Amino acid sequence: MTATAVSPAVPTRLRRVVPPLATIAGLGAATLALHVRDPHASGSWGYCPLSLIGIYCPGCGGLRAVNDLTHADLMGAASSNLLLLLALPLTVFVLTRWTFDAWQGRERGSTALSSLPVTSVGIALAAVFTVARNLPGSWLAP
C-alpha cells in the first residue's frame, strides 16, 4: 500500500489579499476619523503620557500630521511631525508591494527592508529625531 502525498491547500487569491486590504482599510478608517475629529483640539484624542511630562517621542504630533495631510496642509504636517511625513512614501511603497505580492501569490520572505542594517538605521533615525525634538528651542518639537 502506498501513501499518497497530500499537498497543502493553496490559498485563493481572495484569501491572500485579505490581510493587506484589511490593513489598508484600517489605516483608511483611522485617517478618516482623524480628518473628522481634529486632533489639534487639546484632549480630543486623549493625552499622551510622555508629552504630559514634557518628553516628545518620535510619534508625537503624528495624529495632527495626518489631520493636516487630509486637509492638504503639507507644511502643517511637516511642522507637526516631520518623521511621519518622511516615512509616508516608504509606508505606501511597502503596502502597495505587499498587496501586489499577495495578488500574485508571491512570497518574498526576508527582504532588504527587513534586514538588520535597515532596521538599525530606522531605530537610530528615530532616536536622533527624538533627541533633536527634545532640545530646548528645537523647531522639531510639536
C-alpha positions as CSV (number, residue, x, y, z in Angstrom):
1,M,0.0,0.0,0.0
2,T,1.5,3.3,-1.0
3,A,0.9,6.5,0.8
4,T,-0.4,9.4,-1.2
5,A,1.1,12.8,-0.7
6,V,-1.4,15.3,0.4
7,S,-0.5,18.7,-0.9
8,P,-1.3,21.7,1.3
9,A,-4.2,23.7,0.2
10,V,-3.2,26.7,-1.9
11,P,-4.9,29.8,-0.6
12,T,-7.2,31.5,-3.1
13,R,-6.4,35.0,-4.3
14,L,-9.2,36.4,-2.1
15,R,-7.7,34.8,1.0
16,R,-4.2,36.1,0.1
17,V,-5.3,39.7,-0.4
18,V,-7.4,40.0,2.8
19,P,-4.6,40.8,5.2
20,P,-3.1,43.7,3.2
21,L,-6.5,45.0,2.2
22,A,-7.7,44.8,5.8
23,T,-4.6,46.8,6.9
24,I,-5.2,49.4,4.2
25,A,-8.9,49.7,5.2
26,G,-8.0,50.1,8.9
27,L,-5.5,52.8,8.1
28,G,-8.1,54.5,5.8
29,A,-10.7,54.4,8.6
30,A,-8.2,55.9,11.1
31,T,-7.3,58.6,8.6
32,L,-11.0,59.4,8.0
33,A,-11.5,59.6,11.8
34,L,-8.5,61.9,12.1
35,H,-10.0,64.1,9.3
36,V,-13.4,64.3,11.0
37,R,-12.2,64.8,14.6
38,D,-9.5,67.4,14.8
39,P,-6.5,66.3,17.0
40,H,-5.4,69.9,17.2
41,A,-8.0,70.5,19.9
42,S,-6.4,69.7,23.2
43,G,-7.6,66.3,24.6
44,S,-9.8,65.5,21.6
45,W,-7.9,62.1,21.2
46,G,-6.8,61.9,24.8
47,Y,-3.4,62.8,26.2
48,C,0.0,61.2,25.6
49,P,1.6,60.2,29.0
50,L,5.1,61.1,27.7
51,S,4.0,64.6,26.5
52,L,2.4,65.3,29.8
53,I,5.8,65.0,31.5
54,G,7.4,67.1,28.7
55,I,9.0,64.4,26.6
56,Y,8.3,64.3,22.8
57,C,8.6,60.8,21.3
58,P,9.0,60.1,17.6
59,G,5.2,59.7,17.3
60,C,4.3,62.9,19.0
61,G,2.3,65.1,16.6
62,G,1.6,62.2,14.3
63,L,-2.2,62.5,14.7
64,R,-2.0,66.2,13.9
65,A,0.3,65.5,10.9
66,V,-2.2,63.0,9.4
67,N,-5.1,65.5,10.0
68,D,-3.0,68.2,8.3
69,L,-2.3,65.9,5.3
70,T,-6.0,65.1,4.9
71,H,-6.6,68.9,4.6
72,A,-3.7,69.2,2.1
73,D,-1.6,71.2,4.5
74,L,1.9,69.8,3.8
75,M,3.7,72.5,5.8
76,G,1.4,71.9,8.8
77,A,2.1,68.2,8.6
78,A,5.9,68.8,8.4
79,S,5.6,71.1,11.4
80,S,3.6,68.5,13.5
81,N,5.8,65.5,12.7
82,L,8.5,65.6,10.1
83,L,9.5,62.0,10.6
84,L,6.0,60.7,9.8
85,L,5.9,62.8,6.7
86,L,9.2,61.4,5.5
87,A,8.1,57.8,6.3
88,L,4.9,58.1,4.4
89,P,6.3,57.3,0.9
90,L,8.0,54.2,2.4
91,T,4.8,53.1,4.0
92,V,2.8,53.5,0.8
93,F,5.5,51.5,-1.1
94,V,5.5,48.6,1.4
95,L,1.7,48.4,1.5
96,T,1.5,48.5,-2.3
97,R,4.1,45.8,-2.7
98,W,2.5,43.6,0.0
99,T,-0.9,43.9,-1.8
100,F,0.6,43.2,-5.3
101,D,2.6,40.3,-4.0
102,A,-0.5,38.8,-2.3
103,W,-2.5,39.3,-5.5
104,Q,0.2,37.4,-7.5
105,G,0.7,34.7,-4.8
106,R,4.4,35.7,-4.4
107,E,6.1,35.2,-1.0
108,R,9.2,37.4,-0.6
109,G,10.3,36.1,2.8
110,S,13.1,38.3,4.2
111,T,13.7,41.4,2.2
112,A,16.2,44.3,2.2
113,L,13.6,46.4,4.1
114,S,13.6,43.9,7.0
115,S,17.3,43.4,7.2
116,L,19.3,44.3,10.3
117,P,21.1,47.3,8.8
118,V,17.9,48.9,7.6
119,T,16.2,48.3,10.9
120,S,19.2,49.7,12.8
121,V,19.2,52.8,10.6
122,G,15.5,53.3,11.3
123,I,15.9,52.9,15.1
124,A,18.9,55.3,15.0
125,L,17.0,57.8,13.0
126,A,14.1,57.7,15.4
127,A,16.5,58.1,18.4
128,V,18.2,61.1,16.8
129,F,14.9,62.6,15.9
130,T,13.7,62.1,19.5
131,V,16.7,63.8,21.0
132,A,16.6,66.7,18.4
133,R,13.0,67.4,19.1
134,N,13.5,67.5,22.9
135,L,16.4,70.0,22.8
136,P,15.5,73.4,24.2
137,G,14.1,75.7,21.4
138,S,14.0,72.9,18.8
139,W,11.8,73.6,15.8
140,L,11.1,69.9,15.7
141,A,9.0,70.0,18.9
142,P,5.3,69.5,18.2
